[in-house]
Amino acid sequence: MDKKPKARGPTKKAAKPKAKDEKQFERFIETARELDVDESGKSFDVAFRKIATPTVRTKSKSPTGS
C-alpha cells in the first residue's frame, strides 16, 4: 500500500533579502531623500483628489412623477 501524501500547512514567506550592493542602496536612499520622496503616499492622494473629483449626485424627480 502506498502512503497518503501529508497535508501541508501554509508556508512562511521568505524574509526580505538585503541589498547585494550596500553602497548603491545608500545612494538610492540619499537620492530619494534629496528629491523629497513621500513614502506614505499622502502627496499621491492629494494629487489624485485634484484630478479625480467625486461625482455629486443630486435628487431628481422620478420619471413616473410620484
LOKOLKE-974255 format. One line per field, with one value per atom (N, C-alpha, C): residue number from 1; residue in one letter; atom name; x, y, z. Coordinates in pm, 1 decimal. Example, Ala and Ser with C-alpha at 12.3 -4.5 7.8 and 13.67 -1.06 7.14 Angstrom:
<atoms>
pos	(1 / 1 / 1 / 2 / 2 / 2)
code	(A / A / A / S / S / S)
site	(N / CA / C / N / CA / C)
east	(1319.0 / 1230.0 / 1320.0 / 1285.0 / 1367.0 / 1290.0)
north	(-569.0 / -450.0 / -330.0 / -225.0 / -106.0 / 3.0)
up	(780.0 / 780.0 / 780.0 / 708.0 / 714.0 / 787.0)
</atoms>
This chain:
<atoms>
pos	(1 / 1 / 1 / 2 / 2 / 2 / 3 / 3 / 3 / 4 / 4 / 4 / 5 / 5 / 5 / 6 / 6 / 6 / 7 / 7 / 7 / 8 / 8 / 8 / 9 / 9 / 9 / 10 / 10 / 10 / 11 / 11 / 11 / 12 / 12 / 12 / 13 / 13 / 13 / 14 / 14 / 14 / 15 / 15 / 15 / 16 / 16 / 16 / 17 / 17 / 17 / 18 / 18 / 18 / 19 / 19 / 19 / 20 / 20 / 20 / 21 / 21 / 21 / 22 / 22 / 22 / 23 / 23 / 23 / 24 / 24 / 24 / 25 / 25 / 25 / 26 / 26 / 26 / 27 / 27 / 27 / 28 / 28 / 28 / 29 / 29 / 29 / 30 / 30 / 30 / 31 / 31 / 31 / 32 / 32 / 32 / 33 / 33 / 33 / 34 / 34 / 34 / 35 / 35 / 35 / 36 / 36 / 36 / 37 / 37 / 37 / 38 / 38 / 38 / 39 / 39 / 39 / 40 / 40 / 40 / 41 / 41 / 41 / 42 / 42 / 42 / 43 / 43 / 43 / 44 / 44 / 44 / 45 / 45 / 45 / 46 / 46 / 46 / 47 / 47 / 47 / 48 / 48 / 48 / 49 / 49 / 49 / 50 / 50 / 50 / 51 / 51 / 51 / 52 / 52 / 52 / 53 / 53 / 53 / 54 / 54 / 54 / 55 / 55 / 55 / 56 / 56 / 56 / 57 / 57 / 57 / 58 / 58 / 58 / 59 / 59 / 59 / 60 / 60 / 60 / 61 / 61 / 61 / 62 / 62 / 62 / 63 / 63 / 63 / 64 / 64 / 64 / 65 / 65 / 65 / 66 / 66 / 66)
code	(M / M / M / D / D / D / K / K / K / K / K / K / P / P / P / K / K / K / A / A / A / R / R / R / G / G / G / P / P / P / T / T / T / K / K / K / K / K / K / A / A / A / A / A / A / K / K / K / P / P / P / K / K / K / A / A / A / K / K / K / D / D / D / E / E / E / K / K / K / Q / Q / Q / F / F / F / E / E / E / R / R / R / F / F / F / I / I / I / E / E / E / T / T / T / A / A / A / R / R / R / E / E / E / L / L / L / D / D / D / V / V / V / D / D / D / E / E / E / S / S / S / G / G / G / K / K / K / S / S / S / F / F / F / D / D / D / V / V / V / A / A / A / F / F / F / R / R / R / K / K / K / I / I / I / A / A / A / T / T / T / P / P / P / T / T / T / V / V / V / R / R / R / T / T / T / K / K / K / S / S / S / K / K / K / S / S / S / P / P / P / T / T / T / G / G / G / S / S / S)
site	(N / CA / C / N / CA / C / N / CA / C / N / CA / C / N / CA / C / N / CA / C / N / CA / C / N / CA / C / N / CA / C / N / CA / C / N / CA / C / N / CA / C / N / CA / C / N / CA / C / N / CA / C / N / CA / C / N / CA / C / N / CA / C / N / CA / C / N / CA / C / N / CA / C / N / CA / C / N / CA / C / N / CA / C / N / CA / C / N / CA / C / N / CA / C / N / CA / C / N / CA / C / N / CA / C / N / CA / C / N / CA / C / N / CA / C / N / CA / C / N / CA / C / N / CA / C / N / CA / C / N / CA / C / N / CA / C / N / CA / C / N / CA / C / N / CA / C / N / CA / C / N / CA / C / N / CA / C / N / CA / C / N / CA / C / N / CA / C / N / CA / C / N / CA / C / N / CA / C / N / CA / C / N / CA / C / N / CA / C / N / CA / C / N / CA / C / N / CA / C / N / CA / C / N / CA / C / N / CA / C / N / CA / C / N / CA / C / N / CA / C / N / CA / C / N / CA / C / N / CA / C)
east	(82.7 / 0.0 / 87.6 / 41.1 / 112.4 / 66.9 / 158.6 / 123.6 / 51.6 / -41.4 / -111.4 / -19.9 / -28.8 / 55.1 / 9.0 / 104.0 / 72.5 / 18.0 / -77.1 / -131.9 / -27.6 / -12.7 / 85.6 / 15.0 / 62.6 / 7.3 / 63.7 / 22.4 / 73.5 / 224.5 / 292.6 / 437.1 / 471.4 / 582.3 / 627.7 / 686.8 / 661.7 / 719.8 / 867.7 / 943.7 / 1086.5 / 1111.6 / 1213.0 / 1249.2 / 1295.0 / 1271.2 / 1310.3 / 1462.7 / 1513.1 / 1659.0 / 1724.2 / 1843.4 / 1918.4 / 1973.9 / 1996.8 / 2054.3 / 2194.3 / 2225.3 / 2356.3 / 2464.8 / 2429.1 / 2525.9 / 2484.4 / 2539.7 / 2501.7 / 2530.8 / 2639.9 / 2674.0 / 2568.8 / 2523.8 / 2421.8 / 2290.4 / 2258.8 / 2137.1 / 2141.4 / 2254.0 / 2269.2 / 2255.2 / 2309.1 / 2293.6 / 2147.1 / 2077.6 / 1935.6 / 1856.7 / 1880.9 / 1812.2 / 1844.9 / 1971.0 / 2013.2 / 1944.8 / 1938.6 / 1873.4 / 1724.8 / 1661.1 / 1518.4 / 1492.9 / 1577.6 / 1561.7 / 1583.9 / 1681.1 / 1706.0 / 1586.8 / 1516.2 / 1401.0 / 1271.0 / 1281.4 / 1165.1 / 1058.8 / 1100.7 / 1007.8 / 922.3 / 791.9 / 697.2 / 661.5 / 703.9 / 677.7 / 536.9 / 472.5 / 341.3 / 230.7 / 252.4 / 150.2 / 57.0 / 81.6 / -5.3 / -2.8 / 114.3 / 121.7 / 49.2 / 53.4 / -20.5 / -170.5 / -219.0 / -361.2 / -406.8 / -326.1 / -361.4 / -368.6 / -269.8 / -268.2 / -383.6 / -413.7 / -521.4 / -656.3 / -677.0 / -803.7 / -821.6 / -712.4 / -722.4 / -773.5 / -733.5 / -772.7 / -894.5 / -924.0 / -1037.7 / -1136.9 / -1216.1 / -1313.4 / -1431.8 / -1488.3 / -1601.9 / -1725.7 / -1807.0 / -1929.5 / -2034.7 / -2099.3 / -2204.0 / -2337.3 / -2411.3 / -2542.2 / -2648.8 / -2739.5 / -2848.5 / -2978.2 / -3072.7 / -3203.0 / -3276.8 / -3332.4 / -3409.3 / -3547.8 / -3639.6 / -3776.1 / -3779.5 / -3860.5 / -3872.3 / -3950.9 / -3924.0 / -3992.4 / -4142.6 / -4185.2 / -4328.7 / -4402.9 / -4331.8 / -4394.8 / -4444.1 / -4406.8 / -4454.7 / -4363.1)
north	(-118.0 / 0.0 / 124.9 / 220.3 / 348.0 / 437.5 / 520.7 / 615.7 / 735.3 / 788.2 / 907.7 / 1028.3 / 1125.1 / 1244.4 / 1324.4 / 1383.8 / 1462.1 / 1598.4 / 1646.0 / 1779.7 / 1882.5 / 1980.6 / 2084.8 / 2210.6 / 2267.8 / 2391.7 / 2510.5 / 2628.0 / 2746.9 / 2760.3 / 2799.3 / 2814.0 / 2955.9 / 2970.1 / 3102.3 / 3175.8 / 3306.6 / 3387.7 / 3408.3 / 3413.6 / 3435.1 / 3576.9 / 3593.3 / 3725.4 / 3811.7 / 3941.7 / 4034.1 / 4032.6 / 3999.8 / 3991.0 / 4128.1 / 4131.2 / 4256.2 / 4290.8 / 4419.5 / 4464.9 / 4405.6 / 4360.2 / 4299.6 / 4406.1 / 4522.7 / 4630.6 / 4740.7 / 4738.0 / 4832.9 / 4977.5 / 5001.3 / 5137.4 / 5191.5 / 5108.4 / 5151.3 / 5178.5 / 5094.8 / 5113.3 / 5244.4 / 5276.9 / 5403.1 / 5522.3 / 5511.4 / 5619.9 / 5637.0 / 5525.5 / 5529.8 / 5602.9 / 5568.5 / 5631.1 / 5779.7 / 5813.5 / 5953.8 / 6033.3 / 5978.4 / 6046.3 / 6063.8 / 5962.5 / 5970.7 / 6081.3 / 6093.5 / 6199.4 / 6337.0 / 6349.5 / 6477.9 / 6520.4 / 6423.4 / 6453.5 / 6464.2 / 6457.0 / 6464.2 / 6361.8 / 6239.8 / 6131.5 / 6103.1 / 6092.6 / 6068.2 / 5920.3 / 5848.9 / 5706.0 / 5675.0 / 5772.0 / 5745.7 / 5747.9 / 5812.3 / 5818.3 / 5937.6 / 6024.5 / 6140.7 / 6234.9 / 6259.2 / 6351.3 / 6293.7 / 6162.1 / 6098.3 / 6118.5 / 6099.1 / 6116.8 / 6259.0 / 6356.7 / 6496.9 / 6522.7 / 6478.1 / 6498.9 / 6425.1 / 6305.7 / 6227.7 / 6294.6 / 6349.2 / 6417.5 / 6541.4 / 6603.5 / 6722.0 / 6685.7 / 6570.7 / 6535.5 / 6445.2 / 6376.8 / 6284.8 / 6330.4 / 6430.8 / 6480.9 / 6385.6 / 6369.4 / 6277.9 / 6331.9 / 6241.9 / 6279.5 / 6313.8 / 6427.4 / 6468.8 / 6425.7 / 6349.4 / 6302.9 / 6394.4 / 6435.7 / 6519.1 / 6441.5 / 6480.5 / 6414.8 / 6464.7 / 6373.9 / 6413.0 / 6352.6 / 6413.2 / 6361.5 / 6230.7 / 6139.1 / 6010.7 / 6029.2 / 5948.3 / 5962.7 / 5937.1 / 5871.9 / 5843.1 / 5961.8 / 6059.6 / 6178.3 / 6161.5 / 6056.1 / 6039.3 / 6097.8)
up	(0.0 / 0.0 / 0.0 / -76.4 / -81.5 / 33.1 / 78.2 / 183.4 / 122.0 / 196.8 / 151.8 / 170.1 / 78.2 / 94.8 / 216.3 / 284.9 / 403.7 / 362.2 / 438.0 / 413.0 / 453.8 / 372.2 / 401.7 / 447.9 / 552.9 / 605.6 / 528.9 / 566.7 / 499.0 / 519.3 / 414.0 / 423.2 / 465.3 / 532.6 / 575.8 / 456.8 / 452.0 / 345.4 / 374.6 / 269.0 / 285.0 / 333.6 / 414.1 / 463.6 / 347.5 / 358.1 / 252.1 / 240.9 / 122.4 / 108.1 / 118.2 / 176.1 / 185.9 / 49.4 / 29.9 / -95.6 / -109.5 / -228.5 / -250.2 / -253.6 / -304.2 / -313.5 / -216.5 / -95.9 / 8.7 / -32.0 / -103.9 / -145.5 / -241.5 / -333.5 / -429.1 / -356.0 / -258.6 / -180.9 / -104.6 / -45.0 / 27.1 / -67.6 / -188.6 / -286.9 / -324.2 / -337.6 / -370.3 / -261.2 / -136.2 / -23.8 / -18.3 / -37.2 / -33.9 / -145.2 / -264.2 / -376.7 / -350.1 / -295.2 / -263.7 / -161.4 / -63.4 / 37.3 / -23.7 / -112.6 / -179.3 / -263.8 / -320.8 / -406.0 / -325.8 / -193.5 / -104.9 / -140.5 / -160.7 / -192.7 / -70.2 / -91.2 / 17.2 / 18.0 / 120.6 / 128.0 / 177.7 / 240.1 / 297.6 / 193.2 / 80.2 / -23.2 / -8.4 / 89.3 / 111.4 / -8.0 / -63.1 / -176.6 / -298.1 / -313.6 / -422.8 / -403.1 / -280.3 / -251.8 / -281.1 / -242.0 / -266.8 / -417.0 / -490.9 / -636.1 / -703.0 / -657.4 / -717.0 / -694.4 / -575.7 / -547.0 / -634.0 / -674.0 / -759.9 / -898.8 / -949.4 / -1086.3 / -1091.4 / -983.5 / -982.3 / -876.3 / -911.7 / -815.3 / -807.5 / -689.6 / -675.0 / -745.9 / -794.8 / -862.7 / -757.6 / -776.5 / -684.3 / -742.9 / -666.7 / -712.7 / -654.7 / -739.6 / -692.9 / -701.4 / -618.9 / -623.2 / -747.1 / -818.1 / -935.7 / -925.2 / -995.5 / -994.6 / -1070.1 / -1021.8 / -1089.2 / -1220.0 / -1320.0 / -1448.1 / -1437.1 / -1330.7 / -1316.3 / -1255.9 / -1202.8 / -1147.1 / -1005.6 / -934.5 / -798.4 / -696.0)
</atoms>
